[in-house]
Each structure stands twice: as structure tokens, then as C-alpha cells.
Amino acid sequence: MEKLKKEIPFIIISLLPFIYLAFIWNNLPDEIPMHWNGSGEIDDWGKKIEIIFPLLLISGIGYFTFLIIPSLDPKGNLDKMGNKLHNLRYIISVFLTLLALFIVYSIQMKNSNPKMIFVIIGLLFTFLGNYFKTIKPNYFIGIRTPWTLENEEVWKKTHILGGKLWFVGGLLMALTFVLPNNVQFYTFMGITAVISIVPIVYSYLKFKKIKKPNHF
């Protein structure tokens, strides 16, 4: 019963997009916009029933991932994070729900501002980066390279660096709101590449340095 009580807030958060969708369902036309280009113009249409699947996918990632993976972690390090894992789950659930709500709102208004999607994702990167240094070595969450999983010191130092990069990179992503649509997209992708690739390379170099035998 206690475990169920802890799940109730996450269930409510995950259901919010569906509650909103149910509220506006009868007002939606049978054919709705399903995709927008980089300029915010509709370039694909579909049946309104089709919107349910992407919402299930987004909400499912937000809810079931953190519900299941702690029990699958062979070393139990995720459970050792305690409230930090709980707070991290809240952050990801809230941001994924905001993304789903924005999608439903865009369909309702037949208008989408792609800038807002980048802002939401950027802020999510920022909050995740702030939690990187607290993540214990595991096979499911964090910068999981062969070298971070092999050595705890490499894991720790890589996540300290990665956390800083994701925090700053996320803020820069959010600030791309002021750029023209096409420029914003390429800037966003460039920042994503940097904060993704640099920690991977760093973990490899740090691992090689630690494992390199000392010669006297």
C-alpha cells in the first residue's frame, strides 16, 4: 500500500496529457496535424486516433522506465540513490508530460512553435546535468560507456564533467529561442553533439590514463 501511494503522483503526472486530450477530444476534427516542419508549418496530417500512440510512448518512457529499472539493476546502486533517484524521476516525468501536453495543444490550435520544444528539451538537459554527479554506476541511467562501467573513478569523473556540460548546454539550448527557426535547429543539434560526444571521449581517455602502467 505504501508503495502504491508513492506511485500515485507519478501516475497522475503521466495521465495529464490523456486527461487534456479527453477534454478536447470532441472538439477535434477527424483529421488533425501530425507533423510540422522547422518553420512551424504543417506538413503531415492524420486521423485523430493516431495521436494516442505517441502520447503513450512519451508517458510510458516517463513512468515505466523508473518503475522497472531499479529492480533490474544487478548491483542495486540505483536504490542506493534514495531520494535523489526519486527527485530525478519527478524531473523527467514532469518534463516529458510538458512535452506531451505541448504536442496536444499544438494539435488543438493547429499551430506549433518548434522553438518551445527546444526550450523544454534544453531545460530538461539542464536539470539532468545538475543530477549527474549523484548517479551511482549502473547499466541504465547516465553516461554508460565501456570505460565508465569498468571503472568507478572513470564513472565519477565523467559524470562530473558531463553534468557541467549538460547543465550549460541545456541553458544554451533554451536560449536558442531567440534564433531564427533553421538556425535554432542546427545550433541545437551542434550543442547536442558536443555534450554527447565529449563525455564519451573523456571517459575513454581517463580510463586509458588510469590503466596505463607506471614505469619507474
C-alpha positions as CSV (number, residue, x, y, z in Angstrom):
1,M,0.0,0.0,0.0
2,E,2.8,2.4,0.9
3,K,4.5,1.7,-2.5
4,L,1.2,2.4,-4.3
5,K,0.9,5.8,-2.5
6,K,4.3,6.8,-3.8
7,E,3.3,5.9,-7.3
8,I,0.1,8.0,-7.3
9,P,1.8,11.3,-8.1
10,F,3.7,9.8,-11.0
11,I,0.5,8.1,-12.3
12,I,-1.3,11.5,-12.2
13,I,1.5,13.3,-13.9
14,S,1.6,10.6,-16.7
15,L,-2.2,10.8,-17.2
16,L,-2.4,14.6,-17.5
17,P,-1.9,14.6,-21.4
18,F,-4.7,12.0,-21.7
19,I,-7.0,13.9,-19.5
20,Y,-6.4,17.1,-21.5
21,L,-6.9,15.1,-24.8
22,A,-10.1,13.6,-23.5
23,F,-11.4,17.1,-22.5
24,I,-10.9,18.4,-26.1
25,W,-11.5,15.2,-28.0
26,N,-15.0,16.0,-29.3
27,N,-13.8,19.4,-30.5
28,L,-11.0,18.0,-32.6
29,P,-11.7,17.3,-36.3
30,D,-11.3,13.8,-37.6
31,E,-8.2,14.8,-39.5
32,I,-5.5,16.6,-37.4
33,P,-2.0,17.9,-38.0
34,M,0.6,15.3,-37.1
35,H,3.9,16.9,-38.1
36,W,5.4,20.4,-38.5
37,N,8.5,21.4,-40.4
38,G,11.2,23.6,-38.9
39,S,9.3,26.7,-39.7
40,G,6.3,25.6,-37.8
41,E,4.2,24.8,-40.9
42,I,2.0,21.7,-41.0
43,D,3.5,19.1,-43.5
44,D,1.6,16.0,-42.5
45,W,-2.0,15.1,-41.4
46,G,-3.6,12.0,-39.9
47,K,-6.6,10.6,-38.0
48,K,-7.0,12.0,-34.5
49,I,-6.8,8.5,-33.1
50,E,-3.2,8.4,-34.2
51,I,-2.2,10.9,-31.5
52,I,-2.8,8.4,-28.8
53,F,0.3,6.2,-29.6
54,P,3.0,9.0,-29.3
55,L,1.4,10.1,-26.1
56,L,1.5,6.5,-24.8
57,L,5.2,6.3,-25.8
58,I,6.2,9.6,-24.2
59,S,4.2,8.9,-21.0
60,G,5.4,5.3,-20.9
61,I,9.0,6.3,-21.0
62,G,8.4,8.7,-18.2
63,Y,6.6,6.3,-16.0
64,F,7.6,2.7,-16.6
65,T,11.4,3.3,-17.1
66,F,11.9,4.4,-13.5
67,L,9.3,1.9,-12.2
68,I,11.2,-1.1,-13.6
69,I,14.9,-0.4,-13.9
70,P,15.8,-0.2,-10.2
71,S,14.7,-3.8,-9.8
72,L,16.8,-4.8,-12.9
73,D,20.0,-3.1,-11.7
74,P,22.2,-6.1,-10.7
75,K,24.3,-4.2,-8.2
76,G,21.3,-2.2,-6.7
77,N,23.2,1.1,-7.0
78,L,20.0,2.9,-8.2
79,D,18.2,2.1,-5.0
80,K,21.2,3.5,-3.0
81,M,20.5,6.9,-4.5
82,G,17.3,7.1,-2.4
83,N,15.5,10.5,-2.7
84,K,17.9,11.7,-5.4
85,L,16.5,9.0,-7.7
86,H,13.0,9.9,-6.7
87,N,13.6,13.6,-7.5
88,L,15.3,12.6,-10.8
89,R,12.2,10.6,-11.7
90,Y,10.0,13.6,-10.9
91,I,12.0,15.9,-13.1
92,I,11.9,13.6,-16.1
93,S,8.2,12.7,-15.6
94,V,7.3,16.4,-15.4
95,F,9.3,17.4,-18.5
96,L,8.0,14.5,-20.6
97,T,4.5,15.4,-19.6
98,L,5.0,19.0,-20.5
99,L,6.3,17.9,-23.9
100,A,3.2,15.7,-24.4
101,L,0.9,18.5,-23.3
102,F,2.6,20.8,-25.8
103,I,2.0,18.3,-28.6
104,V,-1.7,18.0,-27.8
105,Y,-2.0,21.8,-27.5
106,S,-0.3,22.3,-30.9
107,I,-2.8,19.8,-32.5
108,Q,-5.7,21.6,-30.9
109,M,-4.6,25.0,-32.1
110,K,-3.3,23.6,-35.5
111,N,-0.2,25.6,-34.8
112,S,3.2,24.6,-33.5
113,N,6.1,26.8,-32.4
114,P,9.2,24.4,-32.7
115,K,11.1,26.9,-30.6
116,M,9.2,25.8,-27.5
117,I,10.2,22.1,-28.0
118,F,13.8,23.0,-27.9
119,V,13.3,25.1,-24.8
120,I,11.6,22.2,-23.0
121,I,14.3,19.8,-24.0
122,G,17.1,22.3,-23.2
123,L,15.7,22.8,-19.6
124,L,15.5,19.0,-19.2
125,F,19.2,18.7,-20.1
126,T,20.0,21.4,-17.6
127,F,18.1,19.7,-14.7
128,L,19.6,16.3,-15.6
129,G,23.1,17.7,-15.7
130,N,22.6,19.0,-12.2
131,Y,21.9,15.4,-11.0
132,F,24.7,13.7,-13.0
133,K,27.2,13.7,-10.1
134,T,24.8,11.9,-7.8
135,I,24.1,9.0,-10.2
136,K,25.8,5.7,-9.0
137,P,27.4,3.4,-11.5
138,N,24.6,1.3,-13.2
139,Y,23.6,-0.1,-16.6
140,F,20.5,2.0,-17.2
141,I,21.0,5.7,-16.3
142,G,23.8,8.1,-17.0
143,I,26.8,8.1,-19.4
144,R,27.2,4.3,-19.9
145,T,30.3,3.6,-21.8
146,P,32.5,0.5,-21.6
147,W,35.0,2.6,-19.7
148,T,32.7,4.2,-17.1
149,L,31.1,0.8,-16.4
150,E,34.5,-0.8,-16.0
151,N,35.9,1.7,-13.5
152,E,34.1,3.6,-10.8
153,E,36.6,6.5,-10.8
154,V,36.1,7.0,-14.5
155,W,32.3,6.9,-14.0
156,K,32.5,9.6,-11.3
157,K,34.8,12.0,-13.1
158,T,33.0,11.5,-16.4
159,H,29.7,12.4,-14.8
160,I,31.1,15.4,-13.1
161,L,32.3,16.7,-16.5
162,G,29.2,15.5,-18.2
163,G,27.0,17.2,-15.6
164,K,28.6,20.6,-16.2
165,L,28.4,20.2,-20.0
166,W,24.7,19.2,-19.9
167,F,23.8,22.0,-17.4
168,V,25.5,24.7,-19.5
169,G,24.5,23.1,-22.8
170,G,20.9,22.8,-21.7
171,L,20.8,26.5,-20.9
172,L,22.3,27.4,-24.3
173,M,19.6,25.2,-25.9
174,A,16.9,27.1,-24.1
175,L,18.4,30.4,-25.1
176,T,18.3,29.4,-28.8
177,F,14.7,30.5,-28.6
178,V,15.8,33.9,-29.8
179,L,17.3,32.5,-33.0
180,P,15.6,32.0,-36.4
181,N,14.0,28.6,-36.7
182,N,16.5,27.0,-39.0
183,V,19.5,28.5,-37.2
184,Q,18.0,27.3,-33.9
185,F,17.7,23.7,-35.2
186,Y,21.3,23.4,-36.3
187,T,22.6,25.2,-33.1
188,F,20.6,22.8,-31.0
189,M,22.0,19.8,-32.9
190,G,25.5,21.1,-32.6
191,I,25.2,21.6,-28.8
192,T,23.7,18.1,-28.5
193,A,26.6,16.6,-30.4
194,V,29.2,18.4,-28.1
195,I,27.6,17.4,-24.8
196,S,27.1,13.8,-26.0
197,I,30.5,13.1,-27.7
198,V,32.9,15.0,-25.3
199,P,32.0,12.9,-22.2
200,I,32.4,9.7,-24.2
201,V,35.8,10.7,-25.4
202,Y,36.8,11.9,-22.0
203,S,35.8,8.6,-20.4
204,Y,38.0,6.7,-22.8
205,L,41.0,9.0,-22.3
206,K,40.5,8.9,-18.5
207,F,40.3,5.1,-18.5
208,K,43.4,4.8,-20.6
209,K,45.3,7.1,-18.2
210,I,44.2,5.2,-15.1
211,K,45.0,1.8,-16.6
212,K,48.4,2.9,-18.1
213,P,51.1,1.1,-16.1
214,N,53.6,3.3,-14.3
215,H,57.2,3.0,-15.4
216,F,60.0,3.7,-13.0
